[in-house]
Amino acid sequence: MGNFIPAILGILSSTLTAAEYKKNYYPTKTEIEALNQELQELVDEANERLSNGEKNIELTSKNLKLVFKENNSLGSENIMTNQLNTMGVNASSIGSKSYQAYVTNTAGFNFTHAVSGIFSWNGDYLTGVSADADLTGIMYDKSSNTTVTGLDGIIGRDAKIARVTSKGTFKALKYFVTYHTTLMVDVYAPTQSYRIVEAKITY
């Protein structure tokens, strides 16, 4: 893999000038702005489908892919049964789900920013929310920062809604081009549901 990227760069640079290479393979600021218009349309459609109860959504446009997946966490049924037996609580009021949201830019040298985790609830309250980012893109140096915040209280005590915010940075390996990505997802304990607050790429 260590020789793979230089080999690609060598082949491309032999047939393209530096300006042509940068223009053809790294989206410009204007192109990123157009991508965000596409992306917002995908977010709006995804949220509409999430509100209608869909759990696994994959949307594509000319240059983008937006995916949201939900799964019941393994072992949650046993957890709920144990809670029912020991606490006398309705099993349906306790549980957890795993989630994953990601956006992929397919223009030029593409990159993907994904965030995934598990959120748990007891009745109307969140007992825990985890989040982990995964960035991919062979032609970029990548970094991320992901946080979880209770919007109406403290998670594990009185929060019913939490926001997962994941920010990514993609730096082109050869040129001074940097892209920033943001994924924000709200999780709701009372309805055991989600909403994509923001999915954005900036130059």
N, C-alpha and C positions, 0 to 999 in steps of 0.2 A: 504493500500500500504506500510505503514511503516514496517509491519511485513512480507511482502511478500518476499523481498530480503533476509533478514536473514534466512527465512525458506528455500529458495532455496539453499543458501550457506550451511545450516546445512545438508540438504539431500545429496547434492553432496559431501561434505567433509566426510560424513560417509561412502561413497563407494569409494572415490578416495583419493589418497595422494595429498598433496599440489602441488607437482611437476606435477603430472598427471593432476590435475585440471587446473593448469595454462597453461600447454601445450595443452590440449584438447579444452579449451574454449577461450583462448586469442591468436590471431595469433602471431607467432614469427617474428623476423626481416626478416628472410629468406622468410617466407610465405608472409609478406607484400611486399617484393621486387617482388615476383611472382604476387601478386595481382596488382601491378602497371603495369606490362607488360600486364595483361588482360585489365586493365583500359585504357591504352593508345590505345589499339586496338578499344575499345568502343568509345573513344573520336574521333579517326580518322574517324570511320564510321558515328558517329553522325554529325561531321562537313561536311562530304560529303553529307549527306542527308539534312542538313540545307542549304547547297549551292544549292541544287536542288529544294529548295522551300518547303520542308516538315516543318510543324509547330509543330507537336506533335510526339515525338520520345521516345520510350522506348526500351532499349537494355539490354540484360542480358547475363552473362557468368556464369561459374561454381560458382563463389563466389561473383559476383558483379551485381549491377543494376545501369544503368545510364539513367536518364530521362531528357528531355528538353521539356517544354511546352510553347506555345505562345497563347495569346488571345488578341483580340482588347479590349481596356479598355472600361468599361461601360461609356456611355455619350460622347464618343469621336466623335460620329456622330453629336450630337448637338453642340459640341464645334466647329467642322469644319464648320457646317452650319452657326453658328453665326459669325465666322471669315469671311466667304465668304460674308455675308450680310453687315457687318460693315466695312470690309477692302478691299473688292474686290479681295481677294486672292482665288486662286483655292483651293477648299476644300480638294482635294487629297494631297496637300502639307503640311497639318497640321494634326497632329493626335498623338496618343499614343497607346502603346501596353503593356500588362503585360507579364512577362516572369517568368519561374521557372526552375532552374536546380538543380538536386540533384544526389548524389551518395550514394549507400548503400552497405556496406560490410556485406555479409551474412555468413561469416566464423566465427564459434564459437559464442561468444556473439556479436551480430551484432550492428552496429550503422549507422546512416544516417546524412549526412550534406547536407542541402538544402539552396539555396539562391534564393530570389524572389524579384520582384519589378516592377516598371513601368518606361518606358522611353518614352519621348515625343520629338517631332520634329516640326520645322517650316521650310519647304524647306529642305536644306542640313544641317541645324544646329540643334543641340540638345538644347531643351529648359529646360529639366530636366531629371534626372535619379535617381531613388530611389532603395535602396537595403536593404534587411533584411534577416538575417540568422536564420535558425531553426535547432537545433541539437537534435537528439533523440538517446536513447540507455539506457535501464534501468539499466545496470550494470556499468555505467560510470558517473563520475562527468564531466560536460561539460561547455565549455566557447568558445566564438567566438569573432572575430574582423572583421568587414566588412567596406570597403571603396569604394568610387567611385571617379575616376580621369578622367579628360579630357585629352586625349592623344595628341591632336593637338591644344589645346586652353582651354578656360574657358567655362564650361557648362553654358548655358544661354546667352552666348555672341557669341563666335566664334568656339566652339568645334564641330566637326563633328563626332568624335569617342570618346567613353568613355570606360573605363575598370572598371568592378566590380571585386573586389578582396575580397574573404571571406576566412578567416583562422579559423579552428576549432581545439579544443583540447579535447581529450577524455582520462580521467584518470580512470583506473580500480579502483573500490571501495575497493577491498581487497588487491590487489597486486601492486607492483611498476611497473606498465605497463602504458605507455602513448602513445597515437597515435595522430598524427597531420594530419589534412586534409586541402587541398587547393582547392578552386574552383575559377577560373578566367574566366569571360565572357566579350567579347567585344561587344558593340552595335554600329551600324552604322546608322546615320541619313539619308545619301543620298540614301541608299538602303533599309532602314527600316529592317535591318537584324541583325544576331548575328553570333558569332563564339565562341566556347568553346576553350579558350586559354590553360587552364590547369585544370585537375582534378587529384589529387594526394593524396596518403596516405603515411605517413612516420612514422617510429617507434621511 
